[in-house]
Amino acid sequence: MRKLAYSIPEAIETSGIQRDLIYSEINSGRLKSIKIGRRRLVRAEALEQWLKDHEARTSKATGHVDSVV
């Protein structure tokens, strides 16, 4: 069964993104997260969307467009 949300360590492991960048993106509002009690969670959909948005920004900045099959 697929997880609906990841703890920060799980989001780091799943995405391969550094801890500092994950927190920076959460603090800036670009990566959506939720807080339940003392735990900060990143929904799987939010992480996937953030990666897609980041990919689109990077592609625009470099002028490189990947084709999706």
PQR file with spaces between the fields and no chain letter, atoms N, CA, C, O and H, PARSE charges and radii, in Angstrom:
ATOM       1  N    MET     1       0.843   -1.191    0.000 -0.4000 1.5000
ATOM       2  CA   MET     1       0.000    0.000    0.000 -0.0000 2.0000
ATOM       3  C    MET     1       0.881    1.246    0.000  0.5500 1.7000
ATOM       4  O    MET     1       1.869    1.330    0.730 -0.5500 1.4000
ATOM       5  N    ARG     2       0.506    2.193   -0.823 -0.4000 1.5000
ATOM       6  CA   ARG     2       1.253    3.444   -0.938 -0.0000 2.0000
ATOM       7  C    ARG     2       0.924    4.374    0.222  0.5500 1.7000
ATOM       8  O    ARG     2      -0.232    4.487    0.630 -0.5500 1.4000
ATOM       9  H    ARG     2      -0.296    2.125   -1.416  0.4000 1.0000
ATOM      10  N    LYS     3       1.947    5.038    0.749 -0.4000 1.5000
ATOM      11  CA   LYS     3       1.735    5.996    1.834 -0.0000 2.0000
ATOM      12  C    LYS     3       1.039    7.247    1.307  0.5500 1.7000
ATOM      13  O    LYS     3       1.287    7.676    0.180 -0.5500 1.4000
ATOM      14  H    LYS     3       2.886    4.947    0.417  0.4000 1.0000
ATOM      15  N    LEU     4       0.183    7.817    2.115 -0.4000 1.5000
ATOM      16  CA   LEU     4      -0.495    9.062    1.761 -0.0000 2.0000
ATOM      17  C    LEU     4       0.346   10.275    2.123  0.5500 1.7000
ATOM      18  O    LEU     4       0.242   11.325    1.489 -0.5500 1.4000
ATOM      19  H    LEU     4      -0.019    7.468    3.030  0.4000 1.0000
ATOM      20  N    ALA     5       1.189   10.126    3.156 -0.4000 1.5000
ATOM      21  CA   ALA     5       2.026   11.234    3.612 -0.0000 2.0000
ATOM      22  C    ALA     5       3.337   10.696    4.158  0.5500 1.7000
ATOM      23  O    ALA     5       3.423    9.565    4.636 -0.5500 1.4000
ATOM      24  H    ALA     5       1.274    9.273    3.671  0.4000 1.0000
ATOM      25  N    TYR     6       4.352   11.541    4.072 -0.4000 1.5000
ATOM      26  CA   TYR     6       5.683   11.171    4.529 -0.0000 2.0000
ATOM      27  C    TYR     6       6.131   12.080    5.664  0.5500 1.7000
ATOM      28  O    TYR     6       5.843   13.277    5.663 -0.5500 1.4000
ATOM      29  H    TYR     6       4.282   12.460    3.683  0.4000 1.0000
ATOM      30  N    SER     7       6.841   11.504    6.633 -0.4000 1.5000
ATOM      31  CA   SER     7       7.547   12.329    7.603 -0.0000 2.0000
ATOM      32  C    SER     7       8.670   13.023    6.842  0.5500 1.7000
ATOM      33  O    SER     7       8.962   12.653    5.705 -0.5500 1.4000
ATOM      34  H    SER     7       7.075   10.531    6.634  0.4000 1.0000
ATOM      35  N    ILE     8       9.294   14.005    7.438 -0.4000 1.5000
ATOM      36  CA   ILE     8      10.387   14.701    6.750 -0.0000 2.0000
ATOM      37  C    ILE     8      11.515   13.726    6.397  0.5500 1.7000
ATOM      38  O    ILE     8      11.986   13.748    5.260 -0.5500 1.4000
ATOM      39  H    ILE     8       9.058   14.306    8.362  0.4000 1.0000
ATOM      40  N    PRO     9      11.969   12.871    7.323 -0.5600 1.5000
ATOM      41  CA   PRO     9      13.009   11.901    6.928  0.2800 2.0000
ATOM      42  C    PRO     9      12.575   10.986    5.784  0.5500 1.7000
ATOM      43  O    PRO     9      13.388   10.648    4.923 -0.5500 1.4000
ATOM      44  N    GLU    10      11.311   10.585    5.765 -0.4000 1.5000
ATOM      45  CA   GLU    10      10.811    9.748    4.671 -0.0000 2.0000
ATOM      46  C    GLU    10      10.758   10.529    3.349  0.5500 1.7000
ATOM      47  O    GLU    10      11.069    9.983    2.290 -0.5500 1.4000
ATOM      48  H    GLU    10      10.651   10.860    6.464  0.4000 1.0000
ATOM      49  N    ALA    11      10.365   11.800    3.418 -0.4000 1.5000
ATOM      50  CA   ALA    11      10.319   12.634    2.216 -0.0000 2.0000
ATOM      51  C    ALA    11      11.723   12.824    1.646  0.5500 1.7000
ATOM      52  O    ALA    11      11.914   12.831    0.430 -0.5500 1.4000
ATOM      53  H    ALA    11      10.112   12.243    4.278  0.4000 1.0000
ATOM      54  N    ILE    12      12.690   12.975    2.529 -0.4000 1.5000
ATOM      55  CA   ILE    12      14.083   13.110    2.113 -0.0000 2.0000
ATOM      56  C    ILE    12      14.544   11.832    1.429  0.5500 1.7000
ATOM      57  O    ILE    12      15.143   11.879    0.355 -0.5500 1.4000
ATOM      58  H    ILE    12      12.535   12.969    3.517  0.4000 1.0000
ATOM      59  N    GLU    13      14.266   10.697    2.048 -0.4000 1.5000
ATOM      60  CA   GLU    13      14.680    9.411    1.487 -0.0000 2.0000
ATOM      61  C    GLU    13      13.964    9.117    0.169  0.5500 1.7000
ATOM      62  O    GLU    13      14.584    8.655   -0.789 -0.5500 1.4000
ATOM      63  H    GLU    13      13.779   10.659    2.920  0.4000 1.0000
ATOM      64  N    THR    14      12.677    9.380    0.124 -0.4000 1.5000
ATOM      65  CA   THR    14      11.873    9.088   -1.062 -0.0000 2.0000
ATOM      66  C    THR    14      12.291    9.946   -2.252  0.5500 1.7000
ATOM      67  O    THR    14      12.390    9.449   -3.374 -0.5500 1.4000
ATOM      68  H    THR    14      12.174    9.755    0.902  0.4000 1.0000
ATOM      69  N    SER    15      12.535   11.220   -2.013 -0.4000 1.5000
ATOM      70  CA   SER    15      12.828   12.154   -3.099 -0.0000 2.0000
ATOM      71  C    SER    15      14.311   12.257   -3.437  0.5500 1.7000
ATOM      72  O    SER    15      14.679   12.609   -4.557 -0.5500 1.4000
ATOM      73  H    SER    15      12.455   11.624   -1.101  0.4000 1.0000
ATOM      74  N    GLY    16      15.159   11.945   -2.457 -0.4000 1.5000
ATOM      75  CA   GLY    16      16.595   12.125   -2.671 -0.0000 2.0000
ATOM      76  C    GLY    16      17.029   13.571   -2.524  0.5500 1.7000
ATOM      77  O    GLY    16      18.151   13.926   -2.888 -0.5500 1.4000
ATOM      78  H    GLY    16      14.860   11.659   -1.546  0.4000 1.0000
ATOM      79  N    ILE    17      16.148   14.407   -1.993 -0.4000 1.5000
ATOM      80  CA   ILE    17      16.434   15.828   -1.812 -0.0000 2.0000
ATOM      81  C    ILE    17      17.021   16.049   -0.421  0.5500 1.7000
ATOM      82  O    ILE    17      16.620   15.394    0.540 -0.5500 1.4000
ATOM      83  H    ILE    17      15.237   14.119   -1.697  0.4000 1.0000
ATOM      84  N    GLN    18      17.966   16.969   -0.320 -0.4000 1.5000
ATOM      85  CA   GLN    18      18.618   17.241    0.960 -0.0000 2.0000
ATOM      86  C    GLN    18      17.654   17.853    1.969  0.5500 1.7000
ATOM      87  O    GLN    18      16.716   18.565    1.613 -0.5500 1.4000
ATOM      88  H    GLN    18      18.293   17.501   -1.101  0.4000 1.0000
ATOM      89  N    ARG    19      17.913   17.556    3.223 -0.4000 1.5000
ATOM      90  CA   ARG    19      17.080   18.019    4.331 -0.0000 2.0000
ATOM      91  C    ARG    19      16.899   19.536    4.310  0.5500 1.7000
ATOM      92  O    ARG    19      15.779   20.032    4.428 -0.5500 1.4000
ATOM      93  H    ARG    19      18.675   16.977    3.512  0.4000 1.0000
ATOM      94  N    ASP    20      18.005   20.269    4.158 -0.4000 1.5000
ATOM      95  CA   ASP    20      17.929   21.731    4.179 -0.0000 2.0000
ATOM      96  C    ASP    20      17.029   22.273    3.075  0.5500 1.7000
ATOM      97  O    ASP    20      16.288   23.232    3.293 -0.5500 1.4000
ATOM      98  H    ASP    20      18.915   19.866    4.061  0.4000 1.0000
ATOM      99  N    LEU    21      17.088   21.662    1.886 -0.4000 1.5000
ATOM     100  CA   LEU    21      16.253   22.122    0.783 -0.0000 2.0000
ATOM     101  C    LEU    21      14.781   21.814    1.052  0.5500 1.7000
ATOM     102  O    LEU    21      13.912   22.637    0.764 -0.5500 1.4000
ATOM     103  H    LEU    21      17.690   20.883    1.709  0.4000 1.0000
ATOM     104  N    ILE    22      14.500   20.640    1.600 -0.4000 1.5000
ATOM     105  CA   ILE    22      13.110   20.295    1.945 -0.0000 2.0000
ATOM     106  C    ILE    22      12.539   21.341    2.910  0.5500 1.7000
ATOM     107  O    ILE    22      11.448   21.866    2.687 -0.5500 1.4000
ATOM     108  H    ILE    22      15.206   19.972    1.834  0.4000 1.0000
ATOM     109  N    TYR    23      13.284   21.641    3.987 -0.4000 1.5000
ATOM     110  CA   TYR    23      12.796   22.625    4.963 -0.0000 2.0000
ATOM     111  C    TYR    23      12.694   24.020    4.349  0.5500 1.7000
ATOM     112  O    TYR    23      11.752   24.756    4.642 -0.5500 1.4000
ATOM     113  H    TYR    23      14.171   21.214    4.168  0.4000 1.0000
ATOM     114  N    SER    24      13.647   24.388    3.508 -0.4000 1.5000
ATOM     115  CA   SER    24      13.602   25.699    2.853 -0.0000 2.0000
ATOM     116  C    SER    24      12.360   25.821    1.971  0.5500 1.7000
ATOM     117  O    SER    24      11.691   26.855    1.974 -0.5500 1.4000
ATOM     118  H    SER    24      14.412   23.790    3.270  0.4000 1.0000
ATOM     119  N    GLU    25      12.058   24.783    1.229 -0.4000 1.5000
ATOM     120  CA   GLU    25      10.889   24.800    0.353 -0.0000 2.0000
ATOM     121  C    GLU    25       9.586   24.804    1.158  0.5500 1.7000
ATOM     122  O    GLU    25       8.620   25.455    0.761 -0.5500 1.4000
ATOM     123  H    GLU    25      12.601   23.943    1.226  0.4000 1.0000
ATOM     124  N    ILE    26       9.551   24.089    2.276 -0.4000 1.5000
ATOM     125  CA   ILE    26       8.370   24.122    3.149 -0.0000 2.0000
ATOM     126  C    ILE    26       8.198   25.530    3.722  0.5500 1.7000
ATOM     127  O    ILE    26       7.097   26.080    3.706 -0.5500 1.4000
ATOM     128  H    ILE    26      10.336   23.560    2.598  0.4000 1.0000
ATOM     129  N    ASN    27       9.288   26.109    4.227 -0.4000 1.5000
ATOM     130  CA   ASN    27       9.215   27.442    4.835 -0.0000 2.0000
ATOM     131  C    ASN    27       8.818   28.514    3.833  0.5500 1.7000
ATOM     132  O    ASN    27       8.171   29.494    4.201 -0.5500 1.4000
ATOM     133  H    ASN    27      10.182   25.662    4.239  0.4000 1.0000
ATOM     134  N    SER    28       9.197   28.342    2.570 -0.4000 1.5000
ATOM     135  CA   SER    28       8.853   29.329    1.541 -0.0000 2.0000
ATOM     136  C    SER    28       7.413   29.154    1.047  0.5500 1.7000
ATOM     137  O    SER    28       6.860   30.044    0.400 -0.5500 1.4000
ATOM     138  H    SER    28       9.722   27.545    2.271  0.4000 1.0000
ATOM     139  N    GLY    29       6.808   27.994    1.361 -0.4000 1.5000
ATOM     140  CA   GLY    29       5.447   27.728    0.895 -0.0000 2.0000
ATOM     141  C    GLY    29       5.393   27.018   -0.447  0.5500 1.7000
ATOM     142  O    GLY    29       4.309   26.705   -0.939 -0.5500 1.4000
ATOM     143  H    GLY    29       7.257   27.271    1.886  0.4000 1.0000
ATOM     144  N    ARG    30       6.559   26.757   -1.048 -0.4000 1.5000
ATOM     145  CA   ARG    30       6.568   26.079   -2.350 -0.0000 2.0000
ATOM     146  C    ARG    30       6.288   24.583   -2.218  0.5500 1.7000
ATOM     147  O    ARG    30       5.747   23.967   -3.137 -0.5500 1.4000
ATOM     148  H    ARG    30       7.439   27.011   -0.648  0.4000 1.0000
ATOM     149  N    LEU    31       6.655   24.001   -1.079 -0.4000 1.5000
ATOM     150  CA   LEU    31       6.354   22.596   -0.803 -0.0000 2.0000
ATOM     151  C    LEU    31       5.348   22.566    0.335  0.5500 1.7000
ATOM     152  O    LEU    31       5.668   22.936    1.465 -0.5500 1.4000
ATOM     153  H    LEU    31       7.095   24.501   -0.333  0.4000 1.0000
ATOM     154  N    LYS    32       4.144   22.129    0.038 -0.4000 1.5000
ATOM     155  CA   LYS    32       3.073   22.110    1.030 -0.0000 2.0000
ATOM     156  C    LYS    32       3.298   20.992    2.036  0.5500 1.7000
ATOM     157  O    LYS    32       3.716   19.891    1.679 -0.5500 1.4000
ATOM     158  H    LYS    32       3.885   21.828   -0.879  0.4000 1.0000
ATOM     159  N    SER    33       3.014   21.289    3.293 -0.4000 1.5000
ATOM     160  CA   SER    33       3.116   20.283    4.350 -0.0000 2.0000
ATOM     161  C    SER    33       1.991   20.519    5.343  0.5500 1.7000
ATOM     162  O    SER    33       1.336   21.561    5.337 -0.5500 1.4000
ATOM     163  H    SER    33       2.674   22.184    3.583  0.4000 1.0000
ATOM     164  N    ILE    34       1.788   19.538    6.182 -0.4000 1.5000
ATOM     165  CA   ILE    34       0.768   19.648    7.223 -0.0000 2.0000
ATOM     166  C    ILE    34       1.409   19.293    8.560  0.5500 1.7000
ATOM     167  O    ILE    34       2.392   18.555    8.620 -0.5500 1.4000
ATOM     168  H    ILE    34       2.320   18.692    6.187  0.4000 1.0000
ATOM     169  N    LYS    35       0.842   19.825    9.609 -0.4000 1.5000
ATOM     170  CA   LYS    35       1.333   19.515   10.938 -0.0000 2.0000
ATOM     171  C    LYS    35       0.210   18.845   11.708  0.5500 1.7000
ATOM     172  O    LYS    35      -0.889   19.385   11.832 -0.5500 1.4000
ATOM     173  H    LYS    35       0.043   20.425    9.560  0.4000 1.0000
ATOM     174  N    ILE    36       0.502   17.664   12.220 -0.4000 1.5000
ATOM     175  CA   ILE    36      -0.456   16.922   13.036 -0.0000 2.0000
ATOM     176  C    ILE    36       0.231   16.685   14.369  0.5500 1.7000
ATOM     177  O    ILE    36       1.201   15.933   14.466 -0.5500 1.4000
ATOM     178  H    ILE    36       1.395   17.225   12.119  0.4000 1.0000
ATOM     179  N    GLY    37      -0.288   17.336   15.384 -0.4000 1.5000
ATOM     180  CA   GLY    37       0.387   17.289   16.678 -0.0000 2.0000
ATOM     181  C    GLY    37       1.755   17.934   16.533  0.5500 1.7000
ATOM     182  O    GLY    37       1.861   19.080   16.097 -0.5500 1.4000
ATOM     183  H    GLY    37      -1.076   17.947   15.306  0.4000 1.0000
ATOM     184  N    ARG    38       2.791   17.212   16.892 -0.4000 1.5000
ATOM     185  CA   ARG    38       4.151   17.722   16.770 -0.0000 2.0000
ATOM     186  C    ARG    38       4.833   17.279   15.478  0.5500 1.7000
ATOM     187  O    ARG    38       5.966   17.673   15.201 -0.5500 1.4000
ATOM     188  H    ARG    38       2.705   16.281   17.245  0.4000 1.0000
ATOM     189  N    ARG    39       4.136   16.457   14.688 -0.4000 1.5000
ATOM     190  CA   ARG    39       4.725   15.899   13.466 -0.0000 2.0000
ATOM     191  C    ARG    39       4.436   16.759   12.254  0.5500 1.7000
ATOM     192  O    ARG    39       3.313   17.223   12.063 -0.5500 1.4000
ATOM     193  H    ARG    39       3.215   16.137   14.913  0.4000 1.0000
ATOM     194  N    ARG    40       5.438   16.965   11.447 -0.4000 1.5000
ATOM     195  CA   ARG    40       5.296   17.648   10.164 -0.0000 2.0000
ATOM     196  C    ARG    40       5.287   16.567    9.098  0.5500 1.7000
ATOM     197  O    ARG    40       6.186   15.727    9.054 -0.5500 1.4000
ATOM     198  H    ARG    40       6.351   16.587   11.602  0.4000 1.0000
ATOM     199  N    LEU    41       4.276   16.583    8.239 -0.4000 1.5000
ATOM     200  CA   LEU    41       4.133   15.592    7.178 -0.0000 2.0000
ATOM     201  C    LEU    41       4.018   16.274    5.825  0.5500 1.7000
ATOM     202  O    LEU    41       3.490   17.379    5.709 -0.5500 1.4000
ATOM     203  H    LEU    41       3.545   17.266    8.274  0.4000 1.0000
ATOM     204  N    VAL    42       4.521   15.594    4.810 -0.4000 1.5000
ATOM     205  CA   VAL    42       4.387   16.056    3.429 -0.0000 2.0000
ATOM     206  C    VAL    42       3.538   15.019    2.717  0.5500 1.7000
ATOM     207  O    VAL    42       3.911   13.849    2.640 -0.5500 1.4000
ATOM     208  H    VAL    42       4.951   14.696    4.904  0.4000 1.0000
ATOM     209  N    ARG    43       2.395   15.451    2.194 -0.4000 1.5000
ATOM     210  CA   ARG    43       1.545   14.518    1.456 -0.0000 2.0000
ATOM     211  C    ARG    43       2.274   14.059    0.205  0.5500 1.7000
ATOM     212  O    ARG    43       3.011   14.828   -0.412 -0.5500 1.4000
ATOM     213  H    ARG    43       2.093   16.402    2.256  0.4000 1.0000
ATOM     214  N    ALA    44       2.066   12.805   -0.164 -0.4000 1.5000
ATOM     215  CA   ALA    44       2.724   12.235   -1.342 -0.0000 2.0000
ATOM     216  C    ALA    44       2.419   13.071   -2.576  0.5500 1.7000
ATOM     217  O    ALA    44       3.312   13.317   -3.386 -0.5500 1.4000
ATOM     218  H    ALA    44       1.467   12.181    0.338  0.4000 1.0000
ATOM     219  N    GLU    45       1.175   13.514   -2.733 -0.4000 1.5000
ATOM     220  CA   GLU    45       0.789   14.313   -3.888 -0.0000 2.0000
ATOM     221  C    GLU    45       1.516   15.658   -3.895  0.5500 1.7000
ATOM     222  O    GLU    45       1.900   16.154   -4.954 -0.5500 1.4000
ATOM     223  H    GLU    45       0.450   13.314   -2.075  0.4000 1.0000
ATOM     224  N    ALA    46       1.702   16.243   -2.718 -0.4000 1.5000
ATOM     225  CA   ALA    46       2.398   17.531   -2.629 -0.0000 2.0000
ATOM     226  C    ALA    46       3.860   17.383   -3.035  0.5500 1.7000
ATOM     227  O    ALA    46       4.408   18.247   -3.720 -0.5500 1.4000
ATOM     228  H    ALA    46       1.390   15.840   -1.857  0.4000 1.0000
ATOM     229  N    LEU    47       4.490   16.293   -2.616 -0.4000 1.5000
ATOM     230  CA   LEU    47       5.881   16.053   -2.982 -0.0000 2.0000
ATOM     231  C    LEU    47       6.012   15.830   -4.490  0.5500 1.7000
ATOM     232  O    LEU    47       6.916   16.368   -5.130 -0.5500 1.4000
ATOM     233  H    LEU    47       4.045   15.591   -2.060  0.4000 1.0000
ATOM     234  N    GLU    48       5.111   15.039   -5.041 -0.4000 1.5000
ATOM     235  CA   GLU    48       5.127   14.793   -6.487 -0.0000 2.0000
ATOM     236  C    GLU    48       4.888   16.085   -7.269  0.5500 1.7000
ATOM     237  O    GLU    48       5.566   16.338   -8.266 -0.5500 1.4000
ATOM     238  H    GLU    48       4.377   14.602   -4.521  0.4000 1.0000
ATOM     239  N    GLN    49       3.940   16.897   -6.830 -0.4000 1.5000
ATOM     240  CA   GLN    49       3.646   18.158   -7.512 -0.0000 2.0000
ATOM     241  C    GLN    49       4.826   19.111   -7.419  0.5500 1.7000
ATOM     242  O    GLN    49       5.163   19.776   -8.398 -0.5500 1.4000
ATOM     243  H    GLN    49       3.390   16.692   -6.021  0.4000 1.0000
ATOM     244  N    TRP    50       5.455   19.183   -6.258 -0.4000 1.5000
ATOM     245  CA   TRP    50       6.615   20.050   -6.091 -0.0000 2.0000
ATOM     246  C    TRP    50       7.734   19.635   -7.044  0.5500 1.7000
ATOM     247  O    TRP    50       8.380   20.488   -7.653 -0.5500 1.4000
ATOM     248  H    TRP    50       5.181   18.643   -5.463  0.4000 1.0000
ATOM     249  N    LEU    51       7.965   18.330   -7.175 -0.4000 1.5000
ATOM     250  CA   LEU    51       8.997   17.847   -8.094 -0.0000 2.0000
ATOM     251  C    LEU    51       8.647   18.204   -9.541  0.5500 1.7000
ATOM     252  O    LEU    51       9.521   18.617  -10.303 -0.5500 1.4000
ATOM     253  H    LEU    51       7.441   17.637   -6.681  0.4000 1.0000
ATOM     254  N    LYS    52       7.383   18.049   -9.924 -0.4000 1.5000
ATOM     255  CA   LYS    52       6.953   18.413  -11.281 -0.0000 2.0000
ATOM     256  C    LYS    52       7.128   19.902  -11.529  0.5500 1.7000
ATOM     257  O    LYS    52       7.621   20.309  -12.581 -0.5500 1.4000
ATOM     258  H    LYS    52       6.672   17.713   -9.306  0.4000 1.0000
ATOM     259  N    ASP    53       6.718   20.724  -10.546 -0.4000 1.5000
ATOM     260  CA   ASP    53       6.862   22.174  -10.682 -0.0000 2.0000
ATOM     261  C    ASP    53       8.328   22.566  -10.792  0.5500 1.7000
ATOM     262  O    ASP    53       8.691   23.419  -11.601 -0.5500 1.4000
ATOM     263  H    ASP    53       6.317   20.393   -9.692  0.4000 1.0000
ATOM     264  N    HIS    54       9.168   21.940   -9.976 -0.4000 1.5000
ATOM     265  CA   HIS    54      10.604   22.228  -10.005 -0.0000 2.0000
ATOM     266  C    HIS    54      11.195   21.829  -11.355  0.5500 1.7000
ATOM     267  O    HIS    54      12.028   22.544  -11.913 -0.5500 1.4000
ATOM     268  H    HIS    54       8.874   21.247   -9.318  0.4000 1.0000
ATOM     269  N    GLU    55      10.760   20.691  -11.871 -0.4000 1.5000
ATOM     270  CA   GLU    55      11.219   20.233  -13.184 -0.0000 2.0000
ATOM     271  C    GLU    55      10.821   21.237  -14.267  0.5500 1.7000
ATOM     272  O    GLU    55      11.621   21.549  -15.148 -0.5500 1.4000
ATOM     273  H    GLU    55      10.083   20.110  -11.418  0.4000 1.0000
ATOM     274  N    ALA    56       9.603   21.737  -14.203 -0.4000 1.5000
ATOM     275  CA   ALA    56       9.121   22.697  -15.197 -0.0000 2.0000
ATOM     276  C    ALA    56       9.923   23.997  -15.113  0.5500 1.7000
ATOM     277  O    ALA    56      10.289   24.564  -16.143 -0.5500 1.4000
ATOM     278  H    ALA    56       8.952   21.483  -13.487  0.4000 1.0000
ATOM     279  N    ARG    57      10.197   24.472  -13.895 -0.4000 1.5000
ATOM     280  CA   ARG    57      10.994   25.699  -13.731 -0.0000 2.0000
ATOM     281  C    ARG    57      12.397   25.498  -14.272  0.5500 1.7000
ATOM     282  O    ARG    57      12.945   26.379  -14.934 -0.5500 1.4000
ATOM     283  H    ARG    57       9.900   24.012  -13.058  0.4000 1.0000
ATOM     284  N    THR    58      12.981   24.342  -13.991 -0.4000 1.5000
ATOM     285  CA   THR    58      14.335   24.045  -14.451 -0.0000 2.0000
ATOM     286  C    THR    58      14.375   23.950  -15.972  0.5500 1.7000
ATOM     287  O    THR    58      15.300   24.460  -16.604 -0.5500 1.4000
ATOM     288  H    THR    58      12.536   23.626  -13.453  0.4000 1.0000
ATOM     289  N    SER    59      13.374   23.300  -16.558 -0.4000 1.5000
ATOM     290  CA   SER    59      13.320   23.168  -18.013 -0.0000 2.0000
ATOM     291  C    SER    59      13.200   24.528  -18.685  0.5500 1.7000
ATOM     292  O    SER    59      13.848   24.775  -19.702 -0.5500 1.4000
ATOM     293  H    SER    59      12.622   22.886  -16.044  0.4000 1.0000
ATOM     294  N    LYS    60      12.375   25.417  -18.125 -0.4000 1.5000
ATOM     295  CA   LYS    60      12.220   26.748  -18.681 -0.0000 2.0000
ATOM     296  C    LYS    60      13.521   27.530  -18.579  0.5500 1.7000
ATOM     297  O    LYS    60      13.913   28.218  -19.522 -0.5500 1.4000
ATOM     298  H    LYS    60      11.849   25.217  -17.299  0.4000 1.0000
ATOM     299  N    ALA    61      14.192   27.425  -17.434 -0.4000 1.5000
ATOM     300  CA   ALA    61      15.418   28.189  -17.203 -0.0000 2.0000
ATOM     301  C    ALA    61      16.545   27.738  -18.129  0.5500 1.7000
ATOM     302  O    ALA    61      17.350   28.555  -18.575 -0.5500 1.4000
ATOM     303  H    ALA    61      13.874   26.866  -16.668  0.4000 1.0000
ATOM     304  N    THR    62      16.601   26.444  -18.415 -0.4000 1.5000
ATOM     305  CA   THR    62      17.684   25.919  -19.254 -0.0000 2.0000
ATOM     306  C    THR    62      17.292   25.840  -20.717  0.5500 1.7000
ATOM     307  O    THR    62      18.145   25.617  -21.577 -0.5500 1.4000
ATOM     308  H    THR    62      15.947   25.780  -18.053  0.4000 1.0000
ATOM     309  N    GLY    63      16.005   26.021  -21.010 -0.4000 1.5000
ATOM     310  CA   GLY    63      15.539   25.893  -22.382 -0.0000 2.0000
ATOM     311  C    GLY    63      15.463   24.465  -22.849  0.5500 1.7000
ATOM     312  O    GLY    63      15.270   24.205  -24.037 -0.5500 1.4000
ATOM     313  H    GLY    63      15.312   26.202  -20.312  0.4000 1.0000
ATOM     314  N    HIS    64      15.613   23.523  -21.917 -0.4000 1.5000
ATOM     315  CA   HIS    64      15.585   22.103  -22.244 -0.0000 2.0000
ATOM     316  C    HIS    64      14.209   21.535  -21.921  0.5500 1.7000
ATOM     317  O    HIS    64      13.694   21.728  -20.820 -0.5500 1.4000
ATOM     318  H    HIS    64      15.769   23.734  -20.953  0.4000 1.0000
ATOM     319  N    VAL    65      13.628   20.847  -22.870 -0.4000 1.5000
ATOM     320  CA   VAL    65      12.327   20.242  -22.652 -0.0000 2.0000
ATOM     321  C    VAL    65      12.456   18.747  -22.874  0.5500 1.7000
ATOM     322  O    VAL    65      12.863   18.303  -23.948 -0.5500 1.4000
ATOM     323  H    VAL    65      14.047   20.690  -23.764  0.4000 1.0000
ATOM     324  N    ASP    66      12.106   17.966  -21.845 -0.4000 1.5000
ATOM     325  CA   ASP    66      12.120   16.526  -21.969 -0.0000 2.0000
ATOM     326  C    ASP    66      10.812   16.061  -22.588  0.5500 1.7000
ATOM     327  O    ASP    66       9.744   16.575  -22.256 -0.5500 1.4000
ATOM     328  H    ASP    66      11.776   18.327  -20.973  0.4000 1.0000
ATOM     329  N    SER    67      10.895   15.108  -23.468 -0.4000 1.5000
ATOM     330  CA   SER    67       9.669   14.549  -24.026 -0.0000 2.0000
ATOM     331  C    SER    67       9.182   13.433  -23.124  0.5500 1.7000
ATOM     332  O    SER    67       9.971   12.637  -22.615 -0.5500 1.4000
ATOM     333  H    SER    67      11.763   14.690  -23.737  0.4000 1.0000
ATOM     334  N    VAL    68       7.895   13.385  -22.937 -0.4000 1.5000
ATOM     335  CA   VAL    68       7.290   12.367  -22.092 -0.0000 2.0000
ATOM     336  C    VAL    68       6.580   11.387  -22.999  0.5500 1.7000
ATOM     337  O    VAL    68       5.782   11.776  -23.852 -0.5500 1.4000
ATOM     338  H    VAL    68       7.254   14.032  -23.351  0.4000 1.0000
ATOM     339  N    VAL    69       6.878   10.109  -22.811 -0.4000 1.5000
ATOM     340  CA   VAL    69       6.275    9.076  -23.665 -0.0000 2.0000
ATOM     341  C    VAL    69       5.094    8.484  -22.954  0.5500 1.7000
ATOM     342  O    VAL    69       4.434    7.594  -23.489 -0.5500 1.4000
ATOM     343  H    VAL    69       7.526    9.792  -22.118  0.4000 1.0000
